[in-house]
Amino acid sequence: MTDSKHQGALGAVYAAKRPEEVAALYDRWSDTYDADMSAAGYRHPTICLALLARHLPRGAAPLLDAGAGTGLIGEWLAITGYPKVEALDISEGMLAKAARKGVYSALHCLALGGPLPFADGAYAGIVSAGVFTSGHVGAEGLDELIRVCRPGGVFVLTVKNTLWEAGFSTRIAALEAQGIVTRAEETLPYVSMPGEADTVPSRGLVLRVN
């Protein structure tokens, strides 16, 4: 692992044990997050955008950017024709940065992994880039996001391989067997940050909600 400023911040959030610790770390990182992730060659938002555009019609609304951070993907969703997107993130500092970009119709400071205050089927689509990873959210975050995605809508997410192999893939298979979701697409594993040493590969996933 490198000892760069970005790697130090990222390593700290990966090692965090409690949601409030994650939130505080991201609050402190928010000022340099966009530049740091650009320098690392961060790929998750681009891949999620491509998958969403392939599986959800242009203009579908509303969408939820679950784990929006500073709004990296929100800017691109607006440009590519998704006019109403809401942001959800655990960090008030990151959401403050996202708000300044003027692309979200609502901001929700919430943690994933527990109940969400949204109605069943509230969203036409959900995007979650870089959230299902070390120190963040595991398979326990799936059910609520699926619940708030309307039938026929899509849930686009990235999953770090270590989580995938530690029970995440089993949970996805169980949701498919129950007829709750259909796996519409799964990418090959890829390195999400080629500018960072020892980055564990991830994969992109598209779930169609039944």
C-alpha positions as CSV (number, residue, x, y, z in Angstrom):
1,M,0.0,0.0,0.0
2,T,1.2,3.5,-0.7
3,D,1.5,6.2,1.9
4,S,-0.1,8.9,-0.2
5,K,-2.7,11.3,1.3
6,H,-5.5,9.5,-0.5
7,Q,-4.3,6.1,0.6
8,G,-4.2,7.2,4.2
9,A,-7.8,8.5,4.1
10,L,-9.1,5.4,2.2
11,G,-7.2,3.0,4.5
12,A,-8.8,4.7,7.5
13,V,-12.4,4.4,6.2
14,Y,-11.8,0.8,5.2
15,A,-10.6,0.0,8.7
16,A,-13.5,1.8,10.4
17,K,-15.7,-0.3,12.7
18,R,-18.7,1.9,13.4
19,P,-21.0,4.0,11.2
20,E,-20.3,7.2,13.1
21,E,-16.6,6.6,12.6
22,V,-17.1,6.2,8.9
23,A,-19.2,9.4,8.8
24,A,-16.5,11.4,10.7
25,L,-13.7,10.2,8.5
26,Y,-15.6,11.1,5.3
27,D,-16.5,14.5,6.8
28,R,-12.8,15.2,7.1
29,W,-12.0,13.9,3.7
30,S,-14.7,15.8,1.8
31,D,-12.6,18.8,0.8
32,T,-10.1,16.8,-1.2
33,Y,-12.2,13.7,-2.1
34,D,-12.9,14.6,-5.7
35,A,-9.3,15.4,-6.5
36,D,-8.0,12.4,-4.6
37,M,-10.3,9.9,-6.4
38,S,-9.6,11.4,-9.8
39,A,-5.9,11.0,-9.2
40,A,-6.5,7.3,-8.2
41,G,-8.4,6.7,-11.5
42,Y,-11.6,5.9,-9.7
43,R,-13.8,3.8,-12.0
44,H,-16.9,2.8,-10.0
45,P,-19.1,5.8,-11.0
46,T,-18.3,5.4,-14.7
47,I,-19.1,1.7,-14.7
48,C,-22.3,2.2,-12.8
49,L,-23.4,5.0,-15.2
50,A,-22.8,2.7,-18.2
51,L,-24.7,-0.2,-16.6
52,L,-27.6,2.1,-15.6
53,A,-27.9,3.6,-19.1
54,R,-28.0,0.1,-20.6
55,H,-30.8,-1.2,-18.3
56,L,-33.0,1.9,-17.4
57,P,-34.6,4.2,-20.0
58,R,-33.4,7.8,-20.2
59,G,-35.7,10.0,-18.2
60,A,-36.7,7.4,-15.6
61,A,-37.4,9.1,-12.3
62,P,-36.8,9.4,-9.5
63,L,-33.5,7.7,-8.9
64,L,-31.6,7.3,-5.6
65,D,-27.8,7.7,-5.5
66,A,-27.2,5.5,-2.4
67,G,-23.8,6.4,-1.0
68,A,-23.6,9.6,-3.1
69,G,-20.5,11.1,-1.4
70,T,-19.7,14.4,-3.1
71,G,-22.0,13.7,-6.0
72,L,-19.5,12.3,-8.6
73,I,-22.1,10.2,-10.3
74,G,-25.0,12.6,-9.7
75,E,-23.4,15.1,-12.1
76,W,-23.1,12.5,-14.9
77,L,-26.7,11.3,-14.3
78,A,-28.0,14.8,-14.9
79,I,-25.9,15.2,-18.1
80,T,-27.0,11.8,-19.5
81,G,-30.7,12.4,-19.1
82,Y,-31.9,11.3,-15.6
83,P,-33.5,14.5,-14.4
84,K,-34.5,13.7,-10.8
85,V,-32.0,12.1,-8.5
86,E,-31.9,12.1,-4.7
87,A,-28.7,11.6,-2.8
88,L,-28.2,9.5,0.3
89,D,-25.0,9.4,2.3
90,I,-23.8,8.8,5.9
91,S,-21.6,11.9,5.8
92,E,-22.9,15.5,6.2
93,G,-19.7,16.9,4.9
94,M,-19.8,14.8,1.7
95,L,-23.5,15.8,1.2
96,A,-22.6,19.4,1.6
97,K,-20.2,19.1,-1.3
98,A,-22.8,17.2,-3.3
99,A,-25.4,20.0,-2.7
100,R,-23.1,22.6,-4.2
101,K,-23.2,20.8,-7.5
102,G,-26.9,21.5,-7.8
103,V,-27.8,18.2,-9.4
104,Y,-29.9,16.5,-6.6
105,S,-33.5,17.1,-5.9
106,A,-33.2,15.9,-2.3
107,L,-30.4,15.1,0.2
108,H,-30.7,12.4,2.9
109,C,-28.1,12.0,5.6
110,L,-28.6,8.3,6.5
111,A,-26.7,5.1,7.1
112,L,-27.3,2.1,4.9
113,G,-27.8,-1.4,6.5
114,G,-30.9,-0.6,8.6
115,P,-34.4,0.6,7.8
116,L,-34.8,3.5,5.4
117,P,-37.6,6.1,5.7
118,F,-38.9,5.7,2.1
119,A,-42.0,4.0,0.8
120,D,-42.0,0.7,-1.0
121,G,-41.2,1.2,-4.6
122,A,-40.3,4.9,-4.2
123,Y,-37.6,4.9,-6.8
124,A,-37.4,3.9,-10.5
125,G,-33.7,3.0,-10.1
126,I,-31.0,2.9,-7.5
127,V,-27.2,3.4,-8.0
128,S,-24.7,2.4,-5.3
129,A,-21.1,2.9,-6.4
130,G,-18.3,2.0,-4.1
131,V,-20.5,1.3,-1.1
132,F,-20.5,-2.4,-0.8
133,T,-16.8,-2.6,0.3
134,S,-14.5,-3.0,3.3
135,G,-15.6,-1.0,6.4
136,H,-18.8,0.2,4.7
137,V,-21.9,-1.9,3.9
138,G,-22.3,-5.6,3.4
139,A,-25.2,-7.8,2.3
140,E,-27.3,-6.4,5.1
141,G,-27.8,-3.3,3.0
142,L,-29.4,-5.1,0.1
143,D,-33.0,-5.7,1.3
144,E,-34.0,-2.2,2.1
145,L,-32.6,-0.8,-1.2
146,I,-34.4,-3.5,-3.1
147,R,-37.6,-2.7,-1.1
148,V,-37.6,1.0,-2.1
149,C,-36.9,0.2,-5.8
150,R,-40.2,-0.2,-7.7
151,P,-41.0,-3.5,-9.6
152,G,-39.4,-3.4,-13.0
153,G,-36.8,-0.9,-11.8
154,V,-33.1,-1.6,-11.5
155,F,-30.5,-1.6,-8.7
156,V,-27.0,-1.0,-10.0
157,L,-24.2,-1.6,-7.5
158,T,-20.5,-2.4,-7.2
159,V,-19.2,-5.1,-4.9
160,K,-15.7,-5.7,-3.7
161,N,-14.5,-9.2,-4.3
162,T,-13.7,-9.9,-0.6
163,L,-17.4,-9.2,0.2
164,W,-18.6,-11.1,-2.8
165,E,-16.7,-14.2,-1.7
166,A,-17.7,-13.8,2.0
167,G,-21.4,-14.3,1.6
168,F,-22.6,-11.5,-0.7
169,S,-22.9,-13.8,-3.8
170,T,-24.9,-16.3,-1.7
171,R,-27.3,-13.6,-0.6
172,I,-27.8,-12.5,-4.2
173,A,-28.4,-16.1,-5.3
174,A,-31.0,-16.5,-2.5
175,L,-32.8,-13.3,-3.6
176,E,-32.9,-14.6,-7.2
177,A,-34.2,-18.0,-6.0
178,Q,-37.0,-16.3,-4.1
179,G,-38.0,-14.4,-7.2
180,I,-37.3,-11.0,-5.6
181,V,-34.7,-9.9,-8.2
182,T,-33.3,-11.0,-11.5
183,R,-29.6,-10.7,-12.2
184,A,-29.7,-8.6,-15.4
185,E,-25.9,-8.2,-15.8
186,E,-22.7,-8.9,-13.9
187,T,-19.4,-7.5,-15.1
188,L,-16.0,-9.3,-15.0
189,P,-13.9,-8.3,-11.9
190,Y,-12.0,-5.0,-12.5
191,V,-9.6,-2.8,-10.5
192,S,-11.6,0.2,-9.3
193,M,-8.6,2.4,-8.6
194,P,-5.6,1.6,-10.8
195,G,-3.7,4.5,-9.4
196,E,-3.6,2.9,-5.9
197,A,-1.3,-0.1,-5.1
198,D,-2.9,-3.4,-4.0
199,T,-6.5,-2.4,-4.9
200,V,-8.7,-5.5,-4.5
201,P,-10.9,-6.0,-7.6
202,S,-14.6,-5.4,-7.6
203,R,-17.5,-6.2,-10.0
204,G,-20.5,-4.3,-11.2
205,L,-24.0,-5.9,-10.8
206,V,-27.4,-5.0,-12.2
207,L,-30.4,-6.4,-10.4
208,R,-33.9,-6.1,-11.9
209,V,-36.5,-5.8,-9.1
210,N,-39.5,-8.2,-9.7
